[in-house]
Amino acid sequence: MGMAVCGNNPSSKTGEYFEAAGLLWLPLAQISQHFAPEVCAACKYWDSNDGDGLDADGARRLAVAL
């Protein structure tokens, strides 16, 4: 199973779509939560494909932290 991240209103081509296999996604999610726990708290379901996610500001703040 893979995880897909789709930008709702992307400001660039880069923000449109990102996909990672499950074995790659889970470590990425854990690293994100480790380095930016306050930003990542806005997303409750890091291990599912249910549509939960960060808003644009949260995504930018996570990118800076990583």
ABEGO torsion letter per residue (X at the ends): XBBBBBBABBABAAAABBBBBAAAAAAAAAAAAAABAAAAAABABAABAAGBBBBAAAAAAAAAAX
